[in-house]
Amino acid sequence: MNILDDLKLQYKLGGVAHRLIYWNIACFLISYVFPGLLRLFSMEVDVLQYVSLSSNPTDFLWKPWSIISYSFFHFDFFHILFNLLVLNFASQLFLIYFTQKQFLGLYLLSAIFAGAVFVATYYILNINSAIVGASAAIMAILVAVTTYQPLMQVRLLLIGNVKLWHITAVLIIIDLMQLRLENMGGHISHLAGAFFGFVYIKALQNGTDMSIVVTKIIDFFANGFRTSPSTPFKKVHRNYNAKPVEKRTTSRIVTKDKAQQQIDEILDKISQSGYDSLTKEEKDFLFKSGK
């Protein structure tokens, strides 16, 4: 099995978290490989321009998909590397307690919520910028599982066992400290994603699973346009001139054989031990059979 077949098998057998990692890697490669190929033909195309989420609401009119697509693309190698490491870590913890559908639903809903918060904040501040990256959705997943199990022990390399809420708290504090520095929009979306992850778990504990919305939409597009195979019409021809089939007498023959067998056994018993050795039931059976 070559590397490509191995990757295909991992994608097929892996869960939603593994597929999201593959999707992020594929989108990253597209954003870098595709423009490089076009440069061979003297064409310049910035893929991130079409998938990034802009703080200008009017840009949303010509690329409405950007409210989700931004969460699958990254600026550079180290950006995607760090995000996928945290995504792999958070997904393993999240899927201990929750389902694959809840994981995907939280990822997409938190990305939409964080993107909306980013656009609204920058619009109010009158700042024109754009963001890409899965960080907001990943923070939502990490905060969600931390909210559900804050005291979970996690073993980190070179550090040892720490509580899960310690790791999450450090990441949130870093975002808070860098709010006024470069990439303020990214940190705002991270905090918005973290907030959504907290709200998601609290709503879930109160009986409301917000991820059901995503599940229903996906099921609709996956199954809504499938037509159930129609059963072909079968003609039934009836022969009105056919002779009636005679009823079988198998049951009577079997009954007769069983009765005759029991009579023979009673007669053998009489010949060996006499008539007085018969029970009342055997005498009654023999009497009825002789009628």
Phi, psi and omega per residue, in radians:
M1 nan 2.183 3.130
N2 -1.431 3.097 -3.073
I3 -1.090 -0.712 -3.118
L4 -1.096 -0.761 3.110
D5 -1.134 -0.640 3.120
D6 -1.134 -0.719 3.112
L7 -1.155 -0.700 3.110
K8 -1.080 -0.724 -3.134
L9 -1.162 -0.733 3.108
Q10 -1.106 -0.681 3.124
Y11 -1.157 -0.698 -3.096
K12 -1.236 -0.718 -3.066
L13 -1.539 -0.376 -3.116
G14 -1.261 2.871 3.140
G15 -1.510 -2.920 -3.096
V16 -1.095 -0.664 -3.119
A17 -1.077 -0.779 3.113
H18 -1.103 -0.683 -3.126
R19 -1.204 -0.640 3.080
L20 -1.105 -0.666 3.085
I21 -1.102 -0.765 3.107
Y22 -1.108 -0.722 3.138
W23 -1.100 -0.734 3.117
N24 -1.113 -0.739 3.112
I25 -1.124 -0.750 3.140
A26 -1.085 -0.754 3.131
C27 -1.139 -0.659 3.109
F28 -1.113 -0.766 3.130
L29 -1.131 -0.677 3.116
I30 -1.084 -0.737 -3.086
S31 -1.186 -0.320 3.136
Y32 -1.916 -0.669 -3.102
V33 -1.322 -0.764 -3.080
F34 -1.061 -0.837 3.092
P35 -1.070 -0.614 3.118
G36 -1.115 -0.661 3.097
L37 -1.163 -0.663 -3.127
L38 -1.217 -0.481 3.119
R39 -1.148 -0.436 3.081
L40 -1.105 -0.421 3.124
F41 -1.856 0.352 3.097
S42 1.074 0.646 3.100
M43 -2.074 2.356 3.139
E44 -1.955 2.065 3.128
V45 -2.349 2.187 3.082
D46 -1.715 1.780 -3.088
V47 -1.099 -0.688 -3.103
L48 -1.068 -0.458 3.115
Q49 -1.094 -0.529 -3.071
Y50 -1.614 -0.232 -3.095
V51 -2.040 -0.245 -3.137
S52 -1.291 2.729 3.130
L53 -1.661 2.032 -3.110
S54 -1.582 2.561 3.088
S55 -1.347 -0.157 3.086
N56 -1.471 1.948 -3.071
P57 -1.016 -0.476 -3.117
T58 -1.196 -0.476 3.104
D59 -1.151 -0.436 3.134
F60 -1.167 -0.391 -3.112
L61 -1.203 -0.574 -3.122
W62 -1.775 -0.147 3.023
K63 -2.488 1.194 -3.114
P64 -1.124 -0.395 3.123
W65 -1.165 -0.266 -3.056
S66 -1.139 -0.341 3.123
I67 -1.140 -0.331 3.074
I68 -2.022 -0.702 -3.035
S69 -1.073 -0.511 -3.121
Y70 -1.054 -0.469 -3.073
S71 -1.449 0.133 3.096
F72 -2.091 -0.039 -3.113
F73 -2.064 2.725 -3.085
H74 -2.426 2.753 -3.085
F75 -1.265 -0.832 -3.058
D76 -2.568 -3.118 -3.046
F77 -1.108 -0.793 -3.090
F78 -1.208 -0.501 3.078
H79 -1.104 -0.876 -3.117
I80 -1.272 -0.581 -3.132
L81 -1.082 -0.853 -3.141
F82 -1.117 -0.752 -3.116
N83 -1.106 -0.720 -3.106
L84 -1.275 -0.531 3.054
L85 -1.130 -0.768 3.123
V86 -1.218 -0.647 3.113
L87 -1.089 -0.776 3.120
N88 -1.098 -0.722 3.130
F89 -1.140 -0.873 -3.085
A90 -1.185 -0.641 -3.104
S91 -1.151 -0.693 3.134
Q92 -1.085 -0.676 3.119
L93 -1.269 -0.735 -3.102
F94 -1.099 -0.735 -3.059
L95 -1.329 -0.059 3.004
I96 -1.215 -0.591 -3.023
Y97 -1.957 -0.348 -3.030
F98 -2.244 2.990 -3.022
T99 -1.580 2.944 3.097
Q100 -1.098 -0.696 -3.128
K101 -1.167 -0.663 3.084
Q102 -1.147 -0.632 3.104
F103 -1.095 -0.871 -3.135
L104 -1.139 -0.719 3.134
G105 -1.081 -0.761 3.127
L106 -1.147 -0.698 3.133
Y107 -1.028 -0.863 -3.067
L108 -1.267 -0.773 -3.114
L109 -1.139 -0.701 3.131
S110 -1.187 -0.603 3.085
A111 -1.121 -0.739 3.115
I112 -1.142 -0.783 -3.127
F113 -1.112 -0.834 -3.136
A114 -1.112 -0.665 3.093
G115 -1.112 -0.716 3.130
A116 -1.141 -0.692 3.108
V117 -1.120 -0.726 3.110
F118 -1.056 -0.857 -3.124
V119 -1.077 -0.790 -3.115
A120 -1.130 -0.736 -3.118
T121 -1.148 -0.819 -3.124
Y122 -1.218 -0.539 3.093
Y123 -1.174 -0.712 3.103
I124 -1.157 -0.679 3.133
L125 -1.404 -0.065 3.138
N126 1.035 0.808 3.108
I127 -2.012 2.292 3.139
N128 -1.818 2.014 -3.118
S129 -2.728 -3.118 3.132
A130 -2.569 2.690 -3.139
I131 -2.308 2.659 2.936
V132 -2.443 2.781 3.092
G133 2.259 2.626 -3.120
A134 -1.617 0.119 -3.009
S135 -1.024 -0.726 -3.100
A136 -1.090 -0.803 3.134
A137 -1.153 -0.653 3.139
I138 -1.179 -0.704 3.093
M139 -1.089 -0.630 3.108
A140 -1.093 -0.758 3.136
I141 -1.153 -0.755 -3.130
L142 -1.135 -0.788 -3.140
V143 -1.183 -0.602 3.133
A144 -1.061 -0.893 -3.128
V145 -1.225 -0.519 3.074
T146 -1.184 -0.687 3.100
T147 -1.109 -0.636 -3.111
Y148 -1.352 -0.693 -3.115
Q149 -2.374 1.251 -3.054
P150 -1.167 -0.493 -3.065
L151 -1.624 0.175 3.119
M152 -1.055 2.346 3.114
Q153 -1.472 2.244 3.135
V154 -2.179 2.300 3.134
R155 -1.631 2.133 3.103
L156 -1.908 2.529 3.140
L157 -1.108 2.319 3.105
L158 1.257 -0.110 -3.130
I159 -1.984 -0.736 -3.098
G160 1.780 -2.709 -3.098
N161 -1.381 2.286 3.037
V162 -2.394 2.788 3.081
K163 -1.383 2.559 -3.075
L164 -1.046 -0.655 -3.087
W165 -1.180 -0.409 3.074
H166 -1.147 -0.765 3.136
I167 -1.112 -0.825 -3.122
T168 -1.114 -0.695 -3.133
A169 -1.099 -0.704 3.133
V170 -1.085 -0.778 -3.141
L171 -1.119 -0.689 3.129
I172 -1.189 -0.716 3.127
I173 -1.095 -0.686 3.100
I174 -1.063 -0.758 3.102
D175 -1.108 -0.711 3.138
L176 -1.138 -0.688 -3.128
M177 -1.205 -0.463 -3.078
Q178 -1.767 0.201 -3.100
L179 -1.035 -0.701 -3.073
R180 -1.592 0.060 -3.141
L181 -1.695 -2.843 -3.135
E182 -1.106 2.606 -3.136
N183 1.100 0.791 3.111
M184 -1.061 -0.654 -3.135
G185 -1.095 -0.660 3.101
G186 -1.120 -0.732 -3.132
H187 -1.225 -0.576 3.062
I188 -1.106 -0.746 3.130
S189 -1.173 -0.613 3.092
H190 -1.062 -0.834 -3.121
L191 -1.154 -0.626 3.096
A192 -1.148 -0.710 3.086
G193 -1.113 -0.724 3.101
A194 -1.065 -0.742 3.120
F195 -1.093 -0.724 -3.137
F196 -1.144 -0.673 3.103
G197 -1.072 -0.683 3.098
F198 -1.141 -0.807 -3.135
V199 -1.125 -0.657 -3.123
Y200 -1.051 -0.800 -3.122
I201 -1.175 -0.720 3.133
K202 -1.101 -0.712 3.087
A203 -1.155 -0.675 3.137
L204 -1.140 -0.670 3.117
Q205 -1.198 -0.392 3.078
N206 -1.622 0.113 3.053
G207 1.712 0.135 -3.126
T208 -2.002 2.018 3.110
D209 -1.803 1.777 -3.082
M210 -1.201 -0.337 -3.124
S211 -1.234 -0.234 3.134
I212 -1.060 -0.537 3.132
V213 -1.049 -0.820 3.137
V214 -1.145 -0.730 3.141
T215 -1.047 -0.746 -3.135
K216 -1.170 -0.681 3.131
I217 -1.149 -0.769 3.135
I218 -1.140 -0.746 3.116
D219 -1.104 -0.606 3.136
F220 -1.126 -0.824 -3.134
F221 -1.273 -0.481 -3.133
A222 -1.377 -0.627 -3.026
N223 -2.104 -0.243 -3.023
G224 -1.156 -0.524 -3.087
F225 -1.735 0.084 3.090
R226 -1.477 2.245 3.094
T227 -1.665 2.315 3.136
S228 -1.191 2.379 -3.116
P229 -1.065 2.224 -3.098
S230 -1.401 2.468 3.129
T231 -1.407 2.149 -3.123
P232 -1.070 2.501 -3.127
F233 -1.251 2.252 -3.133
K234 -1.870 2.211 3.069
K235 -1.486 2.346 3.111
V236 -1.954 2.030 -3.141
H237 -1.679 2.229 -3.121
R238 -1.926 2.274 3.135
N239 -1.672 1.853 -3.074
Y240 -1.374 -0.237 -3.110
N241 -1.679 0.017 -3.102
A242 -1.217 2.517 -3.139
K243 -1.368 2.526 3.134
P244 -1.133 2.418 -3.130
V245 -1.333 2.336 -3.133
E246 -1.258 2.465 -3.139
K247 -1.271 2.432 -3.138
R248 -1.389 2.630 -3.109
T249 -1.983 0.483 -3.084
T250 -1.065 -0.730 -3.086
S251 -1.112 -0.627 3.130
R252 -1.181 -0.712 -3.136
I253 -1.101 -0.770 3.128
V254 -1.070 -0.721 3.139
T255 -1.125 -0.722 -3.132
K256 -1.141 -0.710 3.134
D257 -1.107 -0.718 3.137
K258 -1.144 -0.717 3.131
A259 -1.142 -0.735 -3.138
Q260 -1.140 -0.632 3.122
Q261 -1.130 -0.706 3.138
Q262 -1.192 -0.629 3.093
I263 -1.111 -0.758 -3.135
D264 -1.089 -0.667 3.131
E265 -1.155 -0.668 3.113
I266 -1.169 -0.708 3.134
L267 -1.135 -0.646 3.081
D268 -1.128 -0.670 3.130
K269 -1.135 -0.661 3.124
I270 -1.157 -0.723 -3.098
S271 -1.178 -0.473 -3.126
Q272 -1.572 -0.724 -3.013
S273 -2.111 -0.045 3.139
G274 1.581 2.894 -3.076
Y275 -1.146 -0.578 -3.077
D276 -1.194 -0.243 3.142
S277 -1.403 -0.157 -3.138
L278 -1.314 2.593 3.057
T279 -1.426 2.930 -3.136
K280 -1.068 -0.687 -3.140
E281 -1.135 -0.692 3.131
E282 -1.183 -0.690 3.099
K283 -1.118 -0.741 3.128
D284 -1.144 -0.711 3.134
F285 -1.103 -0.744 -3.136
L286 -1.163 -0.608 3.125
F287 -1.183 -0.774 -3.128
K288 -1.184 -0.611 -3.117
S289 -1.229 -0.401 -3.109
G290 -1.487 -0.086 -3.136
K291 -1.291 nan nan
